[in-house]
Amino acid sequence: MVERHMVSTAFEIPGYTVEQSLGIARGIIVRSRSVVGSIGASLQTIFGGNISLYTSLCERAREDAYERMLAQAVGFGANGIVGMRYDATEVAPGVTEVLCYGTAVLARPAAA
C-alpha cells in the first residue's frame, strides 16, 4: 500500500531514503461533461465567479487518476512515489484526459 504521505512532487520523500526505482506509475481517466452539467455550468458563467460544477468534475477526475496511479504503483511493489505530476489534455470537445504519474519507489526510513 502506498500511503498518502509517501507521495511527493519532489524527487525525495522527507525522512526516507529511496532504495530502488520501480518505474513510472500512472493513472489515466477520461471524462466528459454531461449535458445537464454543461447547462448548469453555462448558467454559472453568466454570474461569474467559481464554476462549482466544473470544479467538482475536475477534482473527481484528478482523484480518480491519482487512485489509479497508486494502484499501479502497488502492483509494482512500491511503497512510495516521487516526482508526482498531473497533466490534462482535451481529446475531443468536452472530453478531457487526466493523467497522474510519478516514479514508483521502494523507500525506507532514513538512518538517524
NUGU-910856 format. One line per field, with one value per residue (C-alpha): residue number from 1; x, z, y. Coordinates in Angstrom, 2 decimals. Each point is the difference from the previous one (the first is absolute). Layout:
BEGIN
num	[NUM/...] .
xx	[X/...] .
zz	[Z/...] .
yy	[Y/...] .
REM end
This chain:
BEGIN
num	[1/2/3/4/5/6/7/8/9/10/11/12/13/14/15/16/17/18/19/20/21/22/23/24/25/26/27/28/29/30/31/32/33/34/35/36/37/38/39/40/41/42/43/44/45/46/47/48/49/50/51/52/53/54/55/56/57/58/59/60/61/62/63/64/65/66/67/68/69/70/71/72/73/74/75/76/77/78/79/80/81/82/83/84/85/86/87/88/89/90/91/92/93/94/95/96/97/98/99/100/101/102/103/104/105/106/107/108/109/110/111/112] .
xx	[0.00/1.22/-1.02/-0.71/2.97/2.23/-0.96/2.10/0.23/3.67/2.51/0.39/-2.23/1.03/1.29/0.41/2.72/-0.99/1.56/-1.38/-1.86/-2.68/-1.12/-2.68/-3.40/-2.90/-3.72/-2.09/-3.64/-2.03/-3.04/-2.68/-2.43/-3.64/-2.63/-1.59/3.39/0.85/-3.28/0.43/3.59/-1.08/-2.50/2.72/2.24/-2.68/0.46/3.79/2.15/0.78/-1.72/-0.59/-1.34/3.25/2.08/-1.56/0.32/3.70/0.64/-1.69/2.01/3.29/-0.88/-0.91/3.23/1.98/-1.60/0.74/3.64/0.23/-1.51/2.53/2.88/-1.21/-0.06/3.69/0.69/0.63/-0.58/0.55/-0.19/2.32/-0.26/-3.82/-1.65/-3.37/-0.62/-3.22/-0.82/-3.25/-0.40/-3.29/-2.33/-1.25/2.14/3.14/2.70/1.56/3.32/1.68/3.50/3.17/2.89/-0.95/2.70/0.97/0.97/1.13/0.18/3.28/2.57/0.04] .
zz	[0.00/-0.81/2.77/-0.94/1.98/-2.20/-3.17/-0.82/-2.83/0.91/-0.96/3.61/2.92/3.12/2.67/-2.45/-2.23/-3.44/-0.41/-3.37/-2.91/-1.38/-3.04/-0.92/1.59/-1.68/0.32/-2.93/0.02/-2.88/0.94/-1.87/1.13/0.15/-1.82/3.32/1.47/-3.05/0.21/3.75/-0.49/-2.83/2.34/2.65/-2.52/-0.43/3.62/0.04/2.78/0.75/-2.29/2.64/-2.41/-1.96/3.16/1.42/-3.36/-0.20/3.61/-0.47/-3.15/1.74/3.01/-2.22/-1.99/3.27/1.42/-3.22/0.18/3.59/-0.99/-2.81/2.35/2.49/-2.86/-0.53/3.69/0.84/3.32/-1.31/-3.02/-0.79/-2.67/-0.09/-2.63/-1.66/-3.67/-1.90/-3.70/-1.78/-2.32/-1.52/0.70/3.55/0.53/2.11/0.90/3.43/0.63/3.38/-0.05/2.01/0.68/2.14/2.61/2.90/2.88/3.56/2.98/-0.05/2.63/2.89] .
yy	[0.00/3.49/2.38/3.61/1.34/-2.20/1.90/3.04/2.49/0.32/-2.67/-1.10/-0.88/1.91/-2.36/-2.90/-1.35/-1.24/-3.44/-1.00/1.55/-2.32/1.98/2.49/-0.51/1.73/0.39/1.15/1.02/1.44/2.03/1.90/2.63/-1.04/2.04/0.95/0.95/2.09/1.89/0.58/1.17/2.30/1.61/0.43/1.80/2.67/1.06/-0.42/-1.38/-3.63/-2.47/-2.66/-2.65/0.03/0.23/-3.16/-1.81/0.89/-0.97/-3.40/-0.65/0.87/-2.17/-2.96/0.33/0.28/-3.16/-1.89/1.10/-1.24/-3.35/-0.44/0.89/-2.61/-2.51/0.78/-0.69/3.67/1.70/3.55/2.27/2.90/2.68/-0.24/2.20/0.58/0.69/0.57/-0.03/0.71/-3.00/1.21/2.93/-0.52/-3.14/0.28/-2.49/0.46/-1.72/-0.37/-1.43/-0.38/-2.34/-2.99/-0.67/-2.18/2.27/-0.65/2.35/1.95/-0.88/2.42] .
REM end
